[in-house]
Amino acid sequence: MKFKIYFTLCCFLVGIEFGTAQVHINNAYLHIGRGTTMVITGDHLNRTGGGIIMSASTARVKWFIGNNSTTVQVPFANTALEYLPISIKLRAGASDDGFVSFASYAGPDWKNSNYLPEGVTNVNHNGSDNSSKLIDRFWFVQTGGYTIAPDISSLYLRYADDEINAAGNNILAAGLKAQTWDTTQKAWGAPFNSSTSFGNINAVALSNISSHQKLGWWALTDGAYVLPVTFLSFSVNSRPTDAQLKWVTSSEQNTHHYELQRGADGILFSSIGSVLSAGNTSTPQQYSFTDFQPLDGQSFYRIKIVDANGAHQFSKIERIERQELFTVSAYPNPATDYLSLSISQALLNQRPLLALYDAAAKKVQTHPLHSTNNIINLKGLASGSYQLRISAVKFLKNISIIKQ
């Protein structure tokens, strides 16, 4: 049997689930607390004044909108009794068996990291707390139960003046962007390119949200400080002649390039190359880079993620251990008439070339090496210092020798 509930007085509900065909809020404020779900099974949730106030991230309004493609509003409000509704319009074509879950709640101050929604672990940017760049409110919007899930034509998220202007915040309203928390990757996704900020009415509007997009908890972030690139994986594979770096990102925002860095101790690193990023994207991207001169023994690798504005962050550090496949030894040193040169079979397979340079950098000998054991004739060369260079496609080594 369908029935209506009229709220004309303030009401506090905690830890229950209740349902009704239609709700009418008449100049009253309905407080929904921890663990409470308000289920709407009718076509409308009406209001002539007042609103719904949520005090915890585990409260929900679960509205069986079905295939209704008109704009509907969930009449949220804050504890200061300001009206902050969520407006949503589904695109026609969905099945009639689904619902949309909503939540909207604010914390006691500007520091969002102190009142994160359940399941959200951070609001960091470049490894630091980004609370000062976030609106002091979180929203929950997620479809469920649909046989044919709907696209969302439009979505409006609203906030109060003190949720952007609180002491501790430094937010440019005109640049606000909407992001959602990815529960699978446990990270914030890339901002929606379709989000538009309306600072005059304290709202961000979004459009054309695909039914395939992962939704849930939302945050509004200053566009210059969005919660950044998210790594799905980063690995380094040691191969016989090189090391291959591979990484996959789930989303990127304002990322300019990736700088690949290598070090021998995991503390000091130097750049070995760079790869341009895909830019702004919310779809997974795969990248790779080959280090043709990995260090013998231990090598440590990391990625420096550089944004378009010059800001950067670092990936985790990966370590590989390599046996020395390419070996070279020259003796005796100092030498007189002859020098013995030994190279490994792996290096010989690379068809190495020998070159000998005098102190003035003039090449005095050059010839290919055809054996792992070689005799270099130094007769006729003046006494002094020389550089013996062994080179191959993926190898280069210089040895200083003395001719007596």
C-alpha positions as CSV (number, residue, x, y, z in Angstrom):
1,M,0.0,0.0,0.0
2,K,1.4,3.4,-1.0
3,F,1.4,6.2,1.6
4,K,2.9,9.6,2.2
5,I,4.8,11.1,5.0
6,Y,4.6,14.8,5.8
7,F,7.4,16.2,7.9
8,T,6.4,19.5,9.6
9,L,8.7,19.3,12.7
10,C,12.4,18.6,13.1
11,C,13.1,14.8,13.3
12,F,16.2,12.9,14.2
13,L,16.7,9.4,12.7
14,V,19.7,7.1,13.5
15,G,20.6,3.5,12.5
16,I,17.4,2.6,10.7
17,E,16.0,2.1,7.2
18,F,12.6,3.4,6.4
19,G,10.6,3.6,3.2
20,T,7.6,5.4,1.8
21,A,6.0,6.1,-1.6
22,Q,6.3,9.8,-1.3
23,V,7.9,12.3,1.2
24,H,6.8,15.9,1.6
25,I,9.0,18.2,3.8
26,N,7.0,21.1,4.9
27,N,9.2,23.8,6.5
28,A,10.9,21.1,8.7
29,Y,14.4,19.7,8.9
30,L,14.9,15.9,8.8
31,H,18.2,14.9,10.5
32,I,19.5,11.5,9.1
33,G,22.2,10.1,11.2
34,R,24.8,7.3,11.1
35,G,23.6,4.1,9.4
36,T,20.2,5.4,8.4
37,T,18.8,4.9,4.9
38,M,15.7,6.8,3.7
39,V,14.1,4.8,0.9
40,I,11.8,6.7,-1.6
41,T,9.8,4.3,-3.7
42,G,7.4,6.9,-5.3
43,D,8.0,9.4,-8.0
44,H,8.6,12.4,-6.0
45,L,10.4,13.8,-3.0
46,N,8.7,17.1,-2.4
47,R,9.6,20.2,-0.3
48,T,8.0,23.5,0.5
49,G,10.6,24.5,3.0
50,G,13.3,22.9,5.2
51,G,15.4,20.0,4.1
52,I,17.4,16.9,4.9
53,I,20.5,17.2,7.1
54,M,23.1,14.4,7.2
55,S,25.6,14.1,10.0
56,A,27.5,11.0,8.9
57,S,29.0,9.4,5.8
58,T,27.0,6.2,6.3
59,A,23.6,7.9,5.9
60,R,21.8,7.6,2.6
61,V,18.8,8.7,0.6
62,K,17.9,5.8,-1.7
63,W,15.5,6.9,-4.3
64,F,13.9,4.5,-6.8
65,I,13.9,7.0,-9.7
66,G,13.7,4.3,-12.3
67,N,13.6,5.7,-15.9
68,N,12.3,9.1,-14.8
69,S,14.3,11.5,-17.1
70,T,13.1,14.8,-15.6
71,T,15.2,16.8,-13.3
72,V,14.7,15.9,-9.6
73,Q,16.2,17.4,-6.5
74,V,17.2,15.8,-3.2
75,P,16.6,18.6,-0.7
76,F,19.7,18.6,1.4
77,A,20.5,21.4,3.9
78,N,23.3,22.2,6.3
79,T,23.1,22.7,10.1
80,A,22.9,26.4,9.4
81,L,19.6,25.6,7.7
82,E,20.9,26.7,4.2
83,Y,19.3,24.8,1.3
84,L,22.0,22.8,-0.6
85,P,20.1,20.3,-2.9
86,I,21.6,17.8,-5.3
87,S,19.9,18.1,-8.7
88,I,20.1,15.2,-11.1
89,K,18.6,14.4,-14.5
90,L,18.9,10.9,-16.0
91,R,19.1,10.3,-19.7
92,A,16.1,8.5,-21.2
93,G,16.6,4.8,-22.1
94,A,17.3,3.2,-18.7
95,S,15.2,0.4,-17.3
96,D,12.6,1.1,-14.7
97,D,14.0,-1.1,-11.9
98,G,16.9,1.0,-10.5
99,F,17.6,3.6,-7.9
100,V,20.1,6.4,-7.1
101,S,21.7,6.7,-3.7
102,F,22.5,10.1,-2.4
103,A,24.4,11.7,0.5
104,S,25.7,15.1,1.3
105,Y,27.5,16.1,4.5
106,A,30.0,18.7,5.8
107,G,32.7,18.5,8.4
108,P,33.2,20.9,11.4
109,D,36.1,22.8,9.8
110,W,38.3,23.2,6.7
111,K,40.4,20.1,7.3
112,N,38.6,17.5,5.1
113,S,41.2,14.8,6.0
114,N,39.7,14.8,9.6
115,Y,36.2,13.7,8.4
116,L,36.8,11.5,5.3
117,P,33.9,9.4,4.1
118,E,33.8,5.8,4.9
119,G,36.2,4.0,2.5
120,V,38.1,7.1,1.4
121,T,41.7,7.1,2.7
122,N,43.1,10.5,1.7
123,V,42.7,13.9,0.0
124,N,46.4,14.3,-0.8
125,H,48.1,16.3,-3.6
126,N,51.7,15.5,-4.4
127,G,51.9,13.6,-1.1
128,S,50.6,16.4,1.1
129,D,47.2,17.0,2.7
130,N,45.1,19.0,0.1
131,S,42.3,19.9,2.5
132,S,42.8,23.7,2.0
133,K,41.9,23.2,-1.7
134,L,38.7,21.2,-1.2
135,I,35.2,22.4,-0.5
136,D,34.4,21.4,3.1
137,R,31.7,18.9,2.1
138,F,31.5,15.5,0.4
139,W,28.7,14.2,-1.8
140,F,27.6,10.7,-2.7
141,V,25.8,9.9,-6.0
142,Q,25.7,6.4,-7.3
143,T,23.2,4.4,-9.4
144,G,22.3,0.8,-8.6
145,G,19.9,-2.0,-9.2
146,Y,19.4,-1.2,-12.9
147,T,19.1,-3.9,-15.6
148,I,20.0,-1.1,-18.1
149,A,22.0,1.6,-16.3
150,P,21.3,5.2,-17.1
151,D,23.7,7.9,-18.3
152,I,23.4,11.1,-16.3
153,S,22.5,14.1,-18.4
154,S,23.2,16.7,-15.7
155,L,24.2,16.8,-12.0
156,Y,24.5,19.8,-9.7
157,L,26.4,19.7,-6.5
158,R,25.9,22.7,-4.2
159,Y,27.9,24.0,-1.2
160,A,27.6,26.8,1.4
161,D,29.7,30.0,1.6
162,D,31.5,28.9,4.8
163,E,32.4,25.6,3.1
164,I,34.6,27.4,0.6
165,N,35.6,30.5,2.6
166,A,36.5,28.9,5.9
167,A,39.7,30.0,7.6
168,G,42.4,27.6,6.3
169,N,40.9,27.3,2.8
170,N,42.4,28.9,-0.3
171,I,40.1,28.0,-3.1
172,L,39.4,29.7,-6.5
173,A,35.6,29.1,-7.0
174,A,35.8,29.7,-10.7
175,G,38.2,26.8,-11.1
176,L,36.4,24.1,-9.1
177,K,36.5,20.6,-10.5
178,A,34.6,17.4,-9.5
179,Q,36.4,14.1,-8.8
180,T,35.1,10.7,-7.6
181,W,36.8,8.2,-5.4
182,D,37.6,4.9,-7.1
183,T,37.0,2.2,-4.6
184,T,38.8,-0.4,-6.7
185,Q,42.0,1.5,-7.0
186,K,41.5,3.3,-3.7
187,A,42.4,6.7,-5.3
188,W,40.7,9.8,-6.7
189,G,40.0,9.6,-10.4
190,A,40.7,12.4,-12.9
191,P,38.4,15.5,-12.7
192,F,35.4,15.4,-15.0
193,N,36.1,17.6,-18.0
194,S,32.4,18.4,-18.3
195,S,32.3,20.1,-14.8
196,T,31.5,23.8,-14.8
197,S,31.8,26.0,-11.7
198,F,29.1,28.6,-10.9
199,G,30.6,30.7,-8.1
200,N,27.6,33.0,-8.0
201,I,25.3,30.2,-6.8
202,N,27.9,28.0,-5.1
203,A,27.5,25.0,-7.4
204,V,29.4,22.8,-9.8
205,A,27.4,21.4,-12.8
206,L,28.4,18.2,-14.6
207,S,27.0,16.8,-17.8
208,N,27.0,13.7,-19.9
209,I,28.3,11.2,-17.3
210,S,28.4,7.7,-18.8
211,S,26.8,4.8,-17.1
212,H,30.2,3.1,-17.3
213,Q,31.8,5.8,-15.1
214,K,32.6,4.6,-11.6
215,L,30.6,6.8,-9.2
216,G,30.4,7.1,-5.5
217,W,31.9,9.7,-3.2
218,W,32.6,13.1,-4.8
219,A,34.8,16.0,-3.9
220,L,35.1,19.5,-5.3
221,T,38.7,20.6,-5.7
222,D,40.5,23.8,-6.8
223,G,41.3,23.0,-10.5
224,A,45.0,23.9,-10.0
225,Y,45.4,21.4,-7.2
226,V,43.4,18.4,-8.3
227,L,44.1,15.0,-6.7
228,P,46.7,13.8,-9.2
229,V,47.9,11.0,-11.4
230,T,47.1,7.5,-10.1
231,F,49.4,4.6,-10.7
232,L,48.0,1.2,-11.2
233,S,51.4,-0.5,-11.5
234,F,55.1,0.2,-11.9
235,S,57.6,-2.5,-12.6
236,V,61.2,-3.0,-13.8
237,N,62.3,-6.1,-15.7
238,S,66.0,-6.9,-15.9
239,R,66.9,-8.4,-19.4
240,P,70.2,-9.7,-20.7
241,T,71.3,-6.4,-22.3
242,D,69.0,-3.8,-20.8
243,A,66.3,-3.1,-18.2
244,Q,62.7,-2.4,-19.2
245,L,60.5,-0.1,-17.2
246,K,56.7,-0.3,-17.5
247,W,53.9,1.6,-15.7
248,V,50.2,2.0,-16.0
249,T,48.1,4.9,-14.8
250,S,44.4,4.8,-14.1
251,S,43.9,8.6,-14.5
252,E,45.9,11.7,-15.3
253,Q,45.2,15.4,-14.8
254,N,47.5,18.2,-16.0
255,T,50.4,15.8,-16.2
256,H,53.1,16.9,-18.7
257,H,55.7,14.2,-18.7
258,Y,57.4,11.3,-16.8
259,E,61.1,11.6,-16.0
260,L,62.8,8.2,-15.5
261,Q,65.4,8.2,-12.8
262,R,68.1,5.6,-11.8
263,G,70.4,5.3,-8.8
264,A,72.8,2.9,-7.2
265,D,71.8,3.2,-3.6
266,G,68.1,4.1,-3.6
267,I,68.9,7.6,-2.2
268,L,70.6,9.5,-5.0
269,F,69.0,9.4,-8.4
270,S,69.9,10.9,-11.8
271,S,67.7,11.2,-14.9
272,I,68.0,8.6,-17.7
273,G,65.2,9.8,-20.0
274,S,61.6,11.1,-20.2
275,V,58.3,10.1,-21.7
276,L,55.4,12.6,-22.5
277,S,52.2,11.9,-20.8
278,A,48.8,11.4,-22.4
279,G,47.6,14.6,-20.7
280,N,44.1,14.7,-19.1
281,T,42.4,11.3,-19.1
282,S,40.3,9.1,-16.9
283,T,41.1,5.9,-18.8
284,P,44.1,3.6,-18.1
285,Q,47.3,4.5,-20.0
286,Q,50.3,2.2,-20.5
287,Y,53.9,3.4,-20.8
288,S,57.3,1.8,-21.2
289,F,61.0,2.9,-21.3
290,T,64.2,0.9,-21.9
291,D,67.4,1.6,-20.0
292,F,70.2,0.4,-22.3
293,Q,72.9,1.0,-19.8
294,P,71.7,-0.5,-16.4
295,L,74.2,-0.6,-13.6
296,D,76.0,-3.8,-12.8
297,G,74.8,-5.2,-9.5
298,Q,71.9,-3.2,-7.9
299,S,69.9,-0.6,-9.8
300,F,67.1,1.5,-8.2
301,Y,64.5,3.2,-10.4
302,R,61.7,5.7,-9.8
303,I,59.5,7.9,-11.9
304,K,59.2,11.7,-11.4
305,I,55.7,12.8,-12.5
306,V,55.8,16.4,-13.7
307,D,52.7,18.5,-14.0
308,A,52.1,21.2,-16.6
309,N,52.7,23.9,-13.9
310,G,56.0,22.3,-12.8
311,A,54.8,20.6,-9.7
312,H,55.9,17.0,-9.3
313,Q,55.6,13.9,-7.3
314,F,57.5,10.6,-7.3
315,S,56.4,7.0,-7.8
316,K,57.5,4.1,-5.5
317,I,61.1,2.9,-5.9
318,E,61.8,-0.4,-7.8
319,R,65.0,-2.4,-7.4
320,I,66.7,-4.9,-9.7
321,E,69.8,-7.0,-9.3
322,R,71.9,-7.7,-12.3
323,Q,74.9,-10.0,-12.9
324,E,77.7,-8.4,-14.9
325,L,77.1,-10.0,-18.3
326,F,79.5,-7.7,-20.2
327,T,83.0,-7.9,-18.7
328,V,86.3,-6.4,-20.0
329,S,89.8,-6.8,-18.5
330,A,93.1,-5.5,-19.8
331,Y,96.6,-6.5,-18.4
332,P,99.3,-5.9,-17.7
333,N,98.8,-2.2,-17.0
334,P,101.3,-0.5,-17.4
335,A,102.2,-2.4,-20.6
336,T,105.2,-2.4,-22.9
337,D,104.8,-4.0,-26.3
338,Y,101.7,-6.1,-25.9
339,L,98.4,-5.8,-23.9
340,S,96.1,-8.8,-23.2
341,L,92.4,-8.0,-23.5
342,S,89.7,-10.4,-22.3
343,I,86.0,-9.9,-22.9
344,S,83.0,-12.0,-21.9
345,Q,81.1,-14.2,-24.4
346,A,78.0,-12.1,-24.0
347,L,79.9,-9.0,-25.1
348,L,81.6,-10.9,-28.0
349,N,78.1,-11.7,-29.2
350,Q,77.4,-8.0,-29.6
351,R,80.3,-7.7,-32.2
352,P,82.4,-5.2,-30.2
353,L,84.8,-2.7,-31.7
354,L,88.1,-1.7,-30.1
355,A,89.5,1.9,-30.5
356,L,92.7,3.2,-28.9
357,Y,93.2,7.0,-28.3
358,D,96.3,8.9,-27.3
359,A,96.5,11.7,-24.8
360,A,95.5,14.2,-27.5
361,A,92.3,12.2,-28.2
362,K,93.7,11.1,-31.6
363,K,92.6,7.6,-32.6
364,V,95.7,5.5,-33.2
365,Q,94.1,2.0,-33.5
366,T,90.7,0.6,-34.4
367,H,89.6,-2.9,-35.3
368,P,86.8,-5.4,-34.4
369,L,87.2,-8.1,-31.7
370,H,86.7,-11.7,-32.8
371,S,87.7,-13.6,-29.7
372,T,87.2,-13.5,-25.9
373,N,91.0,-13.4,-25.6
374,N,92.8,-10.8,-27.6
375,I,96.4,-9.5,-27.9
376,I,96.8,-5.8,-28.6
377,N,100.1,-4.8,-30.3
378,L,101.5,-1.6,-28.8
379,K,104.8,-1.6,-30.6
380,G,105.6,1.6,-32.3
381,L,103.4,3.7,-30.0
382,A,105.1,6.4,-27.9
383,S,105.2,6.0,-24.2
384,G,102.4,7.8,-22.3
385,S,98.7,7.6,-21.4
386,Y,96.1,6.0,-23.7
387,Q,92.3,5.4,-23.6
388,L,91.1,2.0,-24.7
389,R,87.5,2.1,-25.7
390,I,85.3,-1.0,-26.2
391,S,82.0,-0.3,-27.8
392,A,79.0,-2.3,-29.0
393,V,75.3,-1.5,-29.8
394,K,74.3,-1.6,-26.1
395,F,77.7,-1.3,-24.5
396,L,80.5,1.3,-24.0
397,K,83.5,1.1,-21.7
398,N,86.7,3.1,-21.4
399,I,89.9,1.8,-19.8
400,S,92.9,4.0,-19.1
401,I,96.3,2.3,-19.8
402,I,99.9,3.3,-19.6
403,K,102.4,2.5,-22.4
404,Q,105.9,2.3,-21.1
